[in-house]
Amino acid sequence: MGHNTSDYLAIAVARNEPEILDQDMTPGDIVAALERLKFHGDFRTIKVDGPVGDYLVSTLRRKT
């Protein structure tokens, strides 16, 4: 899982920092990070690099 380990994601959440979804992550890593997002009236900020954004868009387009 590249430099985006689960420890990194846990630390980012604990520090209230944005989680970064990047091309070093596997599709499973991306899903796990997205599953951890909590939306309770607050907005969460995540950062997505270009390749991950392209991956998410193409995946969602195939599902529609």
HELIX and SHEET records of a PDB file:
HELIX    1   1 SER A    6  ALA A   14  1                                   9    
HELIX    2   2 PRO A   27  ARG A   36  1                                  10    
HELIX    3   3 GLY A   50  LYS A   63  1                                  14    
SHEET    1   A 2 GLU A  19  LEU A  21  0                                        
SHEET    2   A 2 ILE A  46  VAL A  48  1                                        
END                                                                             
